[in-house]
């Protein structure tokens, strides 16, 4: 179902840039640096991966002045994100992925890994200072990551320690009280030991003014990150590595306005804080003739504090108005403590024609929730507690066979056992458990002109779960018996399966000045897990349901082109169609409605990006980026859509031998665009009429950043 007409000028610009790849290039052209995709069992160059992958390098992070991965994701085709918090930390790939988390436990459909550590669902940790690259793997990663990557994966890789001494300082200022300061030190600590340490703090008052409190920092950003890494060549055959990560995000959350603008009236603004400590220990032994032994052990401990002013206003809002006596006042607060442990042990073969990997992976995650809220049934403060313990144990393997000089075949399989235990203070006890399996088959054929063709089939899966809060709350509130019966049949929801069919073409010019990719995909979803809501006045419950099926299909293309010695162009284009079948949701105005045939949420029909950098002088540059996204549904349970939008980003700077100066403007045309939305009644001045509400992305923001290097 087409929801909008693709902006012809914008998409024509992308297609024109890609078509120019056949034109002759100037003699003095820089090479495009080859990047390696590491988030795979068998790492290889991006242009040799038989799948749709985007590698967003440190140079792009620097050019976009991205502090958090939400400011980078639009550079990858068919990737979207949702806020509902201080950051856009919920990711969707090809229209699949969570949009929020409140009470019930969630196993995300899109994984987030940082240096091999699973931070899925904890997106505030996705800061980008001293990051080497961000890899976005589209489509199920059933062999390597299993249930953590039904729709794909975002993998953040920190910069590695250097052998030579290196130090870097960075400082910057920006609109809205923005400031950034960071430091990096790297070098040899001994004959066979290297280390790297990075510290960073990013601050902003945020882009909202609280008119009731007279403050401009209630939606603030205050993020501190520490990264430390040691690499030790312990012997000729043994390599050891240790990575430690600390994140302290003390962000505000005051993003919702009854007037749908950037001026709030909250008397008790919320908070979106995350404190994480994590470590990964790596080992590789290469003493055997036929294989290497690799081991990865990770530990992660996180506390989050997420809360908001539910009424978005203050007592007395209706004094002297017709609505006097209609207003309510309450807050909602979710404090979670999560800890996870994992061990991944694998054998990696080293023969010439048959590459292979075999391994086992065990992970356990425990999450405890303490919720404080206003209990409307008792008209008094309420409390809800839950404990969710989940474990995964998997065996996996992959074979890669060079059938000829041109043809390479690959097959992978993962068998995974999932078990969980759920308990809450409302008396619900559930023990979901199931066997899951996924994998992939691919064929890659290399052509004479430096290009390759590939065909891929991949199966992914996502574990089932429980709807504890929805059932308990509906019973306690004595909601409609029809609703109680509806939810009782959904105390647990089933695992989702996804089959991905993909064909693609990748081209890398032999002189290294042009990379071009294009792919077509079709995704068949079964037992689709979708979030739905039941709303009754100011009472609402959220639950996850299984639709019978869904389909997601489309096109993706990327371009990286060193056009001349002074001009570099990069571009991407994503086209996406989606459909839901067999999904019944509750509409606030129409009751239970069968939404079969409708498009899925967070799935824009098109999105694009074109970036160009021009060197005015050997060290002086100008940069322009233009990106856009079609309208899309913000929820699977109502018909409210965001508006299509296009954003212009500008940059200019000077790159010296030791000093870099960058001036930048994001969203230069100051466009308003939604990053989350709700559809319900919350304004007593309108007697709680049901209407859409929007959370807006960042307005026009300008800044200057300086970076000094000492080597």
C-alpha positions as CSV (number, residue, x, y, z in Angstrom):
1,X,0.0,0.0,0.0
2,X,1.6,3.2,-1.1
3,X,1.4,5.9,1.5
4,X,3.2,8.8,-0.2
5,X,4.8,9.8,-3.5
6,X,8.5,9.5,-3.4
7,X,10.1,13.0,-3.7
8,X,11.4,12.8,-7.3
9,X,14.1,15.5,-7.0
10,X,15.6,13.9,-3.8
11,X,15.6,10.4,-5.2
12,X,16.8,11.6,-8.6
13,X,19.8,13.2,-6.9
14,X,20.7,9.8,-5.3
15,X,20.2,7.9,-8.6
16,X,22.1,10.5,-10.6
17,X,25.1,10.3,-8.1
18,X,25.1,6.5,-8.5
19,X,24.7,6.6,-12.3
20,X,27.8,8.9,-12.5
21,X,30.0,5.9,-11.4
22,X,30.6,5.1,-15.1
23,X,32.0,8.6,-15.8
24,X,35.8,9.0,-16.1
25,X,37.5,10.2,-13.0
26,X,40.2,12.9,-12.6
27,X,43.7,11.6,-12.3
28,X,44.5,12.9,-8.8
29,X,41.9,10.8,-6.8
30,X,42.1,9.5,-3.2
31,X,41.4,5.9,-2.7
32,X,38.4,4.8,-0.6
33,X,39.8,3.0,2.4
34,X,38.8,-0.7,2.5
35,X,36.8,-1.6,5.6
36,X,36.4,-5.0,7.2
37,X,33.0,-6.2,8.6
38,X,34.0,-7.7,12.0
39,X,30.5,-8.6,13.3
40,X,30.5,-12.0,11.5
41,X,31.9,-15.4,12.3
42,X,34.3,-15.1,9.3
43,X,35.3,-11.4,9.1
44,X,35.9,-10.1,5.6
45,X,36.0,-6.8,3.6
46,X,32.6,-5.1,3.3
47,X,32.5,-5.5,-0.5
48,X,33.1,-9.2,-0.2
49,X,30.2,-9.9,2.2
50,X,27.3,-11.7,0.6
51,X,24.7,-9.6,2.5
52,X,23.5,-6.1,2.9
53,X,25.8,-4.3,5.3
54,X,26.7,-0.7,6.0
55,X,30.0,0.2,7.7
56,X,29.9,3.8,9.0
57,X,33.5,4.7,9.6
58,X,35.2,7.1,12.1
59,X,35.5,9.7,9.3
60,X,31.7,9.8,8.9
61,X,31.2,10.0,12.7
62,X,33.6,13.0,12.7
63,X,32.0,14.7,9.7
64,X,28.5,14.4,11.1
65,X,29.8,15.4,14.6
66,X,27.7,12.5,15.9
67,X,27.9,12.0,19.7
68,X,25.4,9.1,19.9
69,X,24.5,6.5,17.3
70,X,21.0,8.0,16.9
71,X,22.7,10.9,15.0
72,X,24.4,8.4,12.6
73,X,21.7,5.8,11.8
74,X,20.0,7.8,9.0
75,X,23.2,7.2,7.0
76,X,22.3,3.6,6.5
77,X,19.4,2.6,4.2
78,X,16.2,1.2,5.6
79,X,17.2,1.9,9.2
80,X,14.9,3.9,11.5
81,X,14.8,4.7,15.2
82,X,12.3,5.6,17.8
83,X,12.7,7.8,20.9
84,X,10.1,7.9,23.7
85,X,13.1,8.7,25.8
86,X,16.0,11.2,25.9
87,X,17.7,9.4,23.0
88,X,16.4,7.5,20.0
89,X,17.6,4.2,21.4
90,X,15.1,1.8,19.9
91,X,16.2,0.7,16.4
92,X,14.2,-0.7,13.5
93,X,15.8,-2.3,10.5
94,X,13.6,-2.9,7.4
95,X,10.6,-1.9,9.5
96,X,11.2,-4.4,12.3
97,X,12.1,-3.5,15.9
98,X,10.8,-2.3,19.2
99,X,9.7,1.3,19.7
100,X,9.6,1.5,23.5
101,X,9.8,-0.4,26.7
102,X,7.7,0.2,29.8
103,X,6.8,-2.7,32.2
104,X,7.2,-6.0,30.6
105,X,10.6,-7.5,29.7
106,X,11.7,-7.2,26.0
107,X,14.1,-9.1,23.9
108,X,14.9,-6.6,21.1
109,X,14.6,-7.6,17.5
110,X,17.6,-5.4,16.6
111,X,20.7,-6.2,18.7
112,X,23.2,-3.6,19.9
113,X,26.7,-4.8,20.6
114,X,29.6,-2.7,21.8
115,X,33.1,-4.3,21.5
116,X,31.4,-7.7,21.7
117,X,29.3,-6.9,24.7
118,X,25.5,-7.3,24.3
119,X,23.8,-3.9,25.1
120,X,20.6,-4.7,23.4
121,X,17.8,-2.6,24.7
122,X,20.2,-0.3,26.5
123,X,20.7,2.2,23.8
124,X,21.9,5.1,26.0
125,X,25.3,3.3,26.0
126,X,25.7,4.0,22.2
127,X,28.0,6.9,22.5
128,X,30.6,7.4,19.7
129,X,33.7,9.1,21.0
130,X,36.9,7.2,19.9
131,X,34.8,4.7,17.9
132,X,36.5,3.1,14.9
133,X,33.3,2.2,13.0
134,X,29.7,1.3,13.4
135,X,28.5,-1.7,11.4
136,X,24.8,-2.1,10.5
137,X,23.9,-5.6,9.4
138,X,20.5,-5.7,7.8
139,X,18.5,-8.9,7.9
140,X,18.5,-11.8,10.3
141,X,21.9,-12.8,11.8
142,X,20.6,-16.2,12.9
143,X,24.0,-18.0,12.8
144,X,26.2,-15.6,14.7
145,X,23.8,-13.9,17.1
146,X,20.6,-15.9,17.2
147,X,17.7,-14.4,19.1
148,X,19.5,-11.1,19.6
149,X,19.3,-10.1,15.9
150,X,16.0,-11.1,14.2
151,X,16.0,-8.0,12.0
152,X,19.7,-7.2,12.1
153,X,22.4,-5.7,14.3
154,X,24.1,-2.5,15.2
155,X,27.7,-3.2,16.1
156,X,29.9,-0.5,17.6
157,X,33.7,-1.0,17.6
158,X,36.1,1.1,19.6
159,X,39.4,2.2,18.2
160,X,42.3,-0.3,18.8
161,X,45.4,0.5,20.8
162,X,48.4,1.7,18.7
163,X,52.0,0.7,18.8
164,X,53.2,4.3,18.5
165,X,52.4,6.9,21.2
166,X,49.3,8.8,20.4
167,X,47.2,11.4,22.3
168,X,44.2,13.4,21.2
169,X,42.2,16.2,22.9
170,X,38.8,17.3,21.7
171,X,36.6,20.3,22.8
172,X,33.6,21.9,21.3
173,X,30.6,24.1,21.9
174,X,27.2,24.3,20.4
175,X,23.7,25.9,20.6
176,X,21.4,25.1,23.5
177,X,24.2,24.9,26.0
178,X,26.0,22.2,24.1
179,X,29.6,21.3,25.0
180,X,31.9,18.3,24.5
181,X,35.3,17.5,25.9
182,X,37.3,14.3,25.4
183,X,40.8,12.8,25.6
184,X,42.5,9.8,24.2
185,X,45.8,8.2,25.1
186,X,47.3,5.2,23.3
187,X,50.6,3.4,22.8
188,X,52.9,0.7,23.9
189,X,53.0,-0.3,27.5
190,X,55.8,-2.9,27.0
191,X,57.3,-5.1,24.3
192,X,54.1,-7.0,23.6
193,X,51.5,-4.9,25.4
194,X,49.4,-2.1,24.0
195,X,46.8,0.1,25.7
196,X,44.3,2.8,24.9
197,X,42.2,4.9,27.2
198,X,39.4,7.3,26.1
199,X,37.3,9.7,28.3
200,X,34.5,11.9,27.0
201,X,31.6,14.0,28.3
202,X,28.8,15.4,26.1
203,X,26.3,17.9,27.5
204,X,23.4,19.9,26.3
205,X,20.4,21.7,27.8
206,X,18.2,20.0,25.3
207,X,15.8,21.5,22.9
208,X,12.7,22.0,25.1
209,X,11.7,25.0,27.3
210,X,9.6,24.2,30.4
211,X,7.4,27.3,30.7
212,X,5.9,26.3,34.0
213,X,9.2,25.9,35.8
214,X,11.0,28.6,33.7
215,X,13.8,26.2,32.8
216,X,15.5,25.3,29.6
217,X,17.3,22.1,30.8
218,X,14.6,19.7,31.8
219,X,15.2,17.6,28.7
220,X,19.0,17.8,29.0
221,X,21.7,15.5,27.8
222,X,24.6,14.7,30.2
223,X,26.6,11.7,29.1
224,X,30.0,10.5,30.3
225,X,31.9,7.6,28.7
226,X,35.1,5.7,29.6
227,X,36.7,3.2,27.2
228,X,39.8,1.3,28.1
229,X,41.5,-1.5,26.1
230,X,44.6,-3.7,26.5
231,X,46.0,-5.9,23.7
232,X,48.7,-8.4,24.8
233,X,50.7,-10.7,22.6
234,X,51.4,-13.2,25.4
235,X,53.3,-15.6,23.2
236,X,53.8,-16.5,19.6
237,X,50.6,-18.4,19.6
238,X,48.5,-16.6,22.2
239,X,46.8,-13.2,22.0
240,X,44.8,-11.7,24.9
241,X,42.6,-8.6,25.0
242,X,40.6,-6.8,27.7
243,X,38.0,-4.1,27.1
244,X,36.3,-2.1,29.8
245,X,33.4,0.3,29.2
246,X,31.8,2.7,31.6
247,X,28.7,4.9,30.7
248,X,27.0,7.4,33.0
249,X,24.1,9.1,31.3
250,X,22.1,11.4,33.5
251,X,19.6,12.7,30.9
252,X,16.4,14.5,31.5
253,X,13.1,13.5,30.0
254,X,10.6,16.3,29.5
255,X,9.7,15.9,25.8
256,X,5.9,16.0,25.6
257,X,3.8,19.1,25.2
258,X,0.0,19.4,25.4
259,X,0.3,22.0,22.6
260,X,2.5,19.8,20.4
261,X,5.4,22.1,20.4
262,X,8.8,22.5,22.2
263,X,7.3,24.2,25.3
264,X,6.2,21.9,28.1
265,X,4.2,22.6,31.3
266,X,5.4,19.7,33.5
267,X,5.8,20.4,37.2
268,X,7.7,17.2,37.8
269,X,10.0,16.6,34.8
270,X,11.2,13.1,34.2
271,X,14.6,11.4,34.0
272,X,16.3,9.0,31.6
273,X,19.5,7.8,33.4
274,X,21.7,4.8,32.7
275,X,24.8,3.7,34.5
276,X,26.6,0.8,32.9
277,X,29.8,-1.0,33.7
278,X,31.0,-3.7,31.3
279,X,34.0,-5.8,30.4
280,X,35.1,-8.3,27.7
281,X,38.0,-10.7,27.8
282,X,39.2,-12.0,24.5
283,X,41.6,-14.8,23.8
284,X,42.9,-16.4,20.6
285,X,45.3,-19.4,20.5
286,X,46.8,-20.3,17.1
287,X,49.0,-23.2,18.2
288,X,47.2,-25.9,16.2
289,X,47.9,-26.5,12.5
290,X,44.3,-26.7,11.4
291,X,42.4,-24.2,13.5
292,X,42.5,-21.3,15.9
293,X,40.7,-21.3,19.2
294,X,38.9,-18.1,20.1
295,X,37.1,-17.3,23.4
296,X,35.1,-14.3,24.5
297,X,33.8,-13.8,28.0
298,X,31.7,-10.7,28.8
299,X,30.1,-9.1,31.9
300,X,27.7,-6.2,32.0
301,X,25.9,-4.5,34.9
302,X,23.4,-1.7,34.3
303,X,21.1,0.4,36.3
304,X,18.5,2.5,34.5
305,X,16.1,5.1,35.9
306,X,13.4,6.1,33.5
307,X,10.4,8.3,34.4
308,X,8.1,11.1,33.3
309,X,5.3,13.4,34.3
310,X,2.2,11.5,33.1
311,X,-0.1,14.5,33.0
312,X,2.5,16.8,31.2
313,X,1.2,19.7,33.2
314,X,0.7,21.1,36.7
315,X,-2.0,21.4,39.4
316,X,-4.1,24.4,38.6
317,X,-3.9,24.2,34.8
318,X,-7.7,24.5,34.6
319,X,-8.2,27.1,37.3
320,X,-10.7,29.6,36.0
321,X,-11.4,27.5,32.9
322,X,-14.3,25.4,31.8
323,X,-12.3,22.3,32.6
324,X,-11.8,23.2,36.3
325,X,-11.7,20.0,38.3
326,X,-10.9,17.8,35.3
327,X,-7.1,17.7,35.5
328,X,-5.1,14.9,37.2
329,X,-1.6,14.7,38.4
330,X,0.7,11.7,38.4
331,X,4.2,10.4,37.6
332,X,5.5,7.1,36.4
333,X,9.0,5.8,37.2
334,X,10.8,2.6,36.1
335,X,14.0,1.6,37.8
336,X,15.7,-1.5,36.4
337,X,18.8,-3.4,37.4
338,X,20.2,-5.7,34.7
339,X,23.2,-7.9,34.8
340,X,24.4,-10.3,32.1
341,X,27.2,-12.8,31.7
342,X,28.2,-14.7,28.5
343,X,30.8,-17.1,27.2
344,X,31.5,-17.7,23.6
345,X,34.0,-20.4,22.6
346,X,34.7,-21.3,19.0
347,X,37.1,-23.1,16.7
348,X,38.0,-21.3,13.5
349,X,39.5,-23.4,10.7
350,X,42.4,-22.3,8.5
351,X,42.4,-24.4,5.3
352,X,42.7,-22.8,1.9
353,X,39.5,-23.9,0.2
354,X,37.1,-24.7,3.1
355,X,36.7,-22.2,5.9
356,X,34.8,-23.3,8.9
357,X,33.7,-22.2,12.4
358,X,32.2,-24.2,15.2
359,X,31.2,-22.9,18.6
360,X,29.1,-22.7,21.7
361,X,27.6,-19.7,23.3
362,X,25.9,-19.3,26.7
363,X,24.4,-16.1,28.0
364,X,22.3,-15.3,31.1
365,X,20.6,-12.0,31.8
366,X,18.7,-11.1,35.0
367,X,16.5,-8.0,35.1
368,X,14.7,-6.6,38.1
369,X,12.1,-3.9,37.8
370,X,10.8,-1.5,40.5
371,X,8.0,0.7,39.2
372,X,6.5,3.6,41.2
373,X,3.3,5.1,39.8
374,X,-0.1,6.4,40.8
375,X,-2.6,3.6,41.3
376,X,-5.9,5.0,40.0
377,X,-7.9,2.1,41.5
378,X,-6.7,3.1,45.0
379,X,-6.2,6.7,44.2
380,X,-2.8,6.4,46.0
381,X,0.8,5.8,45.2
382,X,1.4,2.3,43.8
383,X,4.3,0.0,43.3
384,X,5.0,-2.9,41.0
385,X,7.9,-5.3,41.0
386,X,9.0,-8.0,38.7
387,X,12.0,-10.3,38.2
388,X,12.9,-11.8,34.8
389,X,15.7,-14.2,34.4
390,X,16.5,-15.5,30.9
391,X,19.1,-17.9,29.6
392,X,20.2,-18.9,26.2
393,X,22.5,-21.8,25.3
394,X,23.5,-22.3,21.6
395,X,25.6,-24.4,19.4
396,X,26.5,-23.0,16.0
397,X,28.6,-23.6,12.9
398,X,29.5,-22.1,9.5
399,X,31.1,-23.5,6.4
400,X,32.6,-21.5,3.5
401,X,33.7,-23.3,0.4
402,X,35.6,-21.8,-2.5
403,X,34.0,-24.0,-5.1
404,X,36.1,-22.3,-7.8
405,X,38.1,-19.2,-8.4
406,X,34.8,-17.3,-8.9
407,X,32.2,-19.2,-6.8
408,X,32.0,-19.2,-3.0
409,X,29.3,-21.1,-1.1
410,X,28.4,-20.4,2.6
411,X,26.2,-22.3,5.0
412,X,25.5,-21.6,8.7
413,X,23.3,-23.1,11.4
414,X,22.5,-22.2,15.0
415,X,20.5,-24.3,17.5
416,X,19.5,-22.4,20.6
417,X,17.7,-23.3,23.8
418,X,15.8,-20.4,25.5
419,X,14.5,-20.6,29.1
420,X,13.1,-17.9,31.3
421,X,11.4,-17.3,34.6
422,X,9.1,-14.4,35.2
423,X,7.6,-13.4,38.6
424,X,5.8,-10.2,39.6
425,X,4.1,-8.5,42.6
426,X,0.7,-9.1,41.0
427,X,1.1,-12.8,41.3
428,X,1.8,-13.8,37.7
429,X,4.3,-16.6,37.3
430,X,5.5,-17.8,33.9
431,X,8.3,-20.0,32.6
432,X,8.5,-19.7,28.9
433,X,11.0,-22.1,27.2
434,X,11.5,-23.3,23.6
435,X,14.0,-24.6,21.1
436,X,14.9,-22.2,18.3
437,X,17.0,-22.5,15.2
438,X,18.3,-20.2,12.4
439,X,21.0,-19.9,9.9
440,X,21.8,-19.0,6.3
441,X,22.8,-20.2,2.9
442,X,24.5,-18.0,0.4
443,X,26.3,-18.1,-3.0
444,X,28.7,-15.5,-4.2
445,X,30.0,-15.2,-7.8
446,X,32.9,-12.9,-8.7
447,X,32.8,-11.2,-12.1
448,X,35.7,-9.9,-14.2
449,X,35.1,-6.2,-13.7
450,X,35.7,-6.2,-9.9
451,X,32.0,-6.8,-9.1
452,X,30.3,-9.7,-7.5
453,X,26.7,-11.2,-7.4
454,X,25.2,-12.9,-4.4
455,X,22.1,-14.8,-3.4
456,X,21.2,-15.2,0.2
457,X,18.7,-17.1,2.3
458,X,18.7,-16.4,6.1
459,X,16.4,-17.4,8.9
460,X,16.2,-15.5,12.1
461,X,14.2,-15.9,15.2
462,X,13.1,-14.0,18.3
463,X,12.1,-15.7,21.6
464,X,8.7,-15.4,23.0
465,X,7.8,-13.6,26.3
466,X,5.1,-12.7,28.8
467,X,2.5,-10.0,29.2
468,X,2.6,-9.8,32.9
469,X,1.7,-6.1,33.5
470,X,-1.2,-6.0,31.1
471,X,-3.0,-9.0,32.6
472,X,-2.4,-8.0,36.2
473,X,-3.4,-4.3,35.7
474,X,-6.5,-5.3,33.7
475,X,-7.6,-7.6,36.5
476,X,-6.9,-5.1,39.3
477,X,-8.7,-2.3,37.5
478,X,-11.7,-4.6,36.7
479,X,-11.6,-3.5,33.1
480,X,-14.1,-4.8,30.5
481,X,-14.6,-8.7,30.8
482,X,-14.1,-8.9,27.1
483,X,-10.7,-7.4,27.4
484,X,-9.8,-9.7,30.3
485,X,-10.7,-12.7,28.2
486,X,-8.7,-11.2,25.3
487,X,-5.6,-10.7,27.4
488,X,-5.9,-14.0,29.3
489,X,-5.4,-15.8,26.1
490,X,-2.2,-13.8,25.6
491,X,-0.4,-14.3,29.0
492,X,2.5,-15.5,26.8
493,X,3.3,-14.7,23.2
494,X,5.1,-17.1,20.8
495,X,8.5,-16.8,19.2
496,X,8.7,-15.0,15.9
497,X,10.3,-16.5,12.8
498,X,11.7,-14.6,9.8
499,X,12.9,-15.9,6.5
500,X,14.9,-13.4,4.4
501,X,15.5,-13.9,0.7
502,X,18.0,-11.5,-0.9
503,X,20.0,-11.0,-4.1
504,X,22.6,-8.3,-4.5
505,X,25.4,-6.8,-6.5
506,X,28.6,-5.2,-5.2
507,X,31.2,-3.3,-7.2
508,X,34.6,-2.1,-6.1
509,X,36.7,-0.3,-8.7
510,X,40.2,-1.8,-8.9
511,X,41.8,1.6,-8.3
512,X,39.9,1.9,-5.0
513,X,38.0,5.1,-6.0
514,X,34.4,3.7,-6.2
515,X,32.3,1.3,-4.2
516,X,28.7,0.6,-5.2
517,X,26.1,-1.8,-3.8
518,X,22.5,-2.7,-4.7
519,X,20.3,-5.4,-3.2
520,X,16.7,-6.6,-3.3
521,X,15.1,-8.5,-0.4
522,X,11.9,-10.2,0.7
523,X,11.2,-11.1,4.3
524,X,8.5,-13.5,5.3
525,X,7.5,-13.1,9.0
526,X,5.5,-15.7,11.0
527,X,3.9,-15.2,14.4
528,X,4.9,-11.5,14.1
529,X,5.4,-9.9,17.6
530,X,3.6,-6.5,17.7
531,X,3.0,-4.1,20.5
532,X,-0.6,-3.0,21.0
533,X,-2.4,-0.8,23.6
534,X,-5.8,-0.8,25.2
535,X,-6.9,2.7,26.3
536,X,-9.8,3.4,28.6
537,X,-9.8,7.1,29.7
538,X,-6.5,7.7,31.4
539,X,-6.1,4.0,32.0
540,X,-4.1,2.1,29.4
541,X,-2.3,-1.2,29.2
542,X,0.3,-2.3,26.7
543,X,0.8,-5.9,25.6
544,X,2.6,-7.9,22.9
545,X,0.6,-10.0,20.5
546,X,1.3,-12.3,17.6
547,X,0.0,-11.4,14.2
548,X,-0.5,-14.4,11.9
549,X,2.1,-13.1,9.4
550,X,3.8,-10.2,7.8
551,X,5.9,-9.4,4.8
552,X,8.7,-6.8,4.3
553,X,10.4,-6.3,1.0
554,X,12.4,-3.6,-0.8
555,X,15.6,-2.3,-2.3
556,X,18.8,-0.9,-0.8
557,X,21.8,0.8,-2.5
558,X,24.9,2.6,-1.3
559,X,27.6,4.6,-3.1
560,X,31.1,5.8,-2.0
561,X,32.9,7.7,-4.8
562,X,36.1,9.7,-4.8
563,X,35.0,11.6,-7.9
564,X,38.0,13.9,-8.2
565,X,41.0,14.8,-6.1
566,X,38.8,17.4,-4.4
567,X,35.3,15.9,-4.5
568,X,34.0,12.9,-2.6
569,X,30.4,11.7,-2.7
570,X,28.5,9.1,-0.6
571,X,24.9,8.2,-0.9
572,X,22.3,5.7,0.1
573,X,18.7,4.8,-0.9
574,X,16.2,2.5,0.8
575,X,12.8,1.5,-0.5
576,X,10.5,-0.5,1.7
577,X,7.0,-2.0,1.5
578,X,5.4,-3.9,4.5
579,X,2.2,-5.6,5.4
580,X,0.5,-7.1,8.5
581,X,-2.0,-9.9,8.3
582,X,-4.1,-11.4,11.2
583,X,-3.5,-8.7,13.8
584,X,-6.3,-7.4,16.0
585,X,-5.7,-4.2,17.9
586,X,-7.8,-2.0,20.1
587,X,-8.5,1.5,18.7
588,X,-9.5,4.1,21.2
589,X,-12.5,5.2,19.0
590,X,-13.4,2.0,17.1
591,X,-12.7,-0.8,19.7
592,X,-11.1,-4.0,18.5
593,X,-10.2,-3.7,14.8
594,X,-8.6,-6.2,12.4
595,X,-5.6,-4.4,10.9
596,X,-4.9,-7.0,8.2
597,X,-3.4,-5.4,5.1
598,X,-2.0,-2.3,6.8
599,X,1.6,-1.3,6.7
600,X,3.8,-2.0,9.7
601,X,4.9,0.7,12.1
602,X,8.3,2.5,11.8
603,X,8.6,1.4,8.1
604,X,8.9,4.5,5.8
605,X,8.3,3.8,2.2
606,X,11.5,5.5,1.2
607,X,14.6,7.1,2.8
608,X,17.7,8.6,1.2
609,X,20.9,10.4,2.0
610,X,23.4,12.2,-0.2
611,X,26.7,13.6,1.2
612,X,29.3,15.6,-0.7
613,X,32.7,16.9,0.5
614,X,34.7,19.4,-1.5
615,X,38.3,20.4,-0.8
616,X,38.6,24.2,-1.4
617,X,42.3,24.0,-0.5
618,X,44.5,21.1,0.5
619,X,43.4,21.4,4.2
620,X,40.1,23.4,3.9
621,X,36.8,21.6,3.1
622,X,33.1,22.1,2.7
623,X,30.6,19.4,3.4
624,X,26.9,19.0,2.6
625,X,24.5,16.3,3.5
626,X,20.8,16.0,2.5
627,X,18.7,13.2,3.9
628,X,15.0,12.4,4.0
629,X,12.4,9.9,5.1
630,X,8.8,9.2,4.1
631,X,5.8,9.3,6.5
632,X,5.3,6.2,8.5
633,X,3.0,4.7,11.1
634,X,4.2,5.4,14.7
635,X,2.3,2.5,16.2
636,X,0.8,-0.8,15.0
637,X,-2.4,-0.2,17.0
638,X,-3.6,3.1,15.5
639,X,-3.5,5.0,12.2
640,X,-1.4,8.1,13.2
641,X,1.5,8.8,10.9
642,X,4.5,11.1,11.1
643,X,5.1,13.6,8.3
644,X,7.7,13.0,5.7
645,X,10.7,15.2,6.2
646,X,14.0,16.2,4.6
647,X,17.0,17.5,6.6
648,X,20.0,19.5,5.4
649,X,23.3,19.3,7.3
650,X,26.3,21.6,6.6
651,X,29.9,21.6,7.6
652,X,33.2,23.3,7.0
653,X,36.6,23.0,8.5
654,X,40.4,22.8,8.4
655,X,42.3,19.6,8.8
656,X,45.9,20.2,9.8
657,X,48.8,17.9,10.8
658,X,47.9,18.2,14.4
659,X,44.9,20.5,14.7
660,X,41.4,20.0,13.2
661,X,38.8,22.7,13.3
662,X,35.2,21.9,12.3
663,X,32.2,24.2,12.1
664,X,28.9,22.4,11.6
665,X,25.1,22.9,11.4
666,X,22.7,20.0,11.8
667,X,19.1,20.5,10.4
668,X,20.1,23.8,8.8
669,X,16.6,24.5,7.6
670,X,15.2,24.0,11.1
671,X,12.6,21.3,10.1
672,X,10.3,19.9,12.7
673,X,10.1,16.1,12.5
674,X,8.7,13.4,14.8
675,X,10.8,10.7,16.4
676,X,8.0,9.2,18.5
677,X,4.2,9.6,18.9
678,X,1.2,8.7,20.9
679,X,-2.5,8.8,20.2
680,X,-4.7,9.2,23.2
681,X,-6.4,12.0,25.3
682,X,-4.3,13.8,27.8
683,X,-5.4,17.5,27.7
684,X,-8.0,18.4,30.3
685,X,-8.5,21.8,28.5
686,X,-10.0,19.7,25.6
687,X,-11.7,17.3,28.0
688,X,-9.3,14.5,27.1
689,X,-10.3,14.2,23.4
690,X,-8.2,11.6,21.7
691,X,-5.6,13.2,19.5
692,X,-2.0,12.6,18.3
693,X,1.0,13.9,20.2
694,X,4.6,14.2,18.8
695,X,8.1,14.0,20.3
696,X,10.3,16.1,18.0
697,X,13.8,15.5,16.8
698,X,16.6,18.1,17.3
699,X,16.0,21.5,15.7
700,X,18.7,23.5,13.9
701,X,21.9,23.2,16.0
702,X,25.2,24.8,15.2
703,X,28.6,24.3,16.8
704,X,32.4,24.3,16.5
705,X,34.7,21.5,17.5
706,X,38.5,21.5,17.8
707,X,40.7,18.4,18.0
708,X,44.4,18.3,18.7
709,X,46.6,15.3,18.0
710,X,50.0,14.6,19.6
711,X,52.1,11.7,18.2
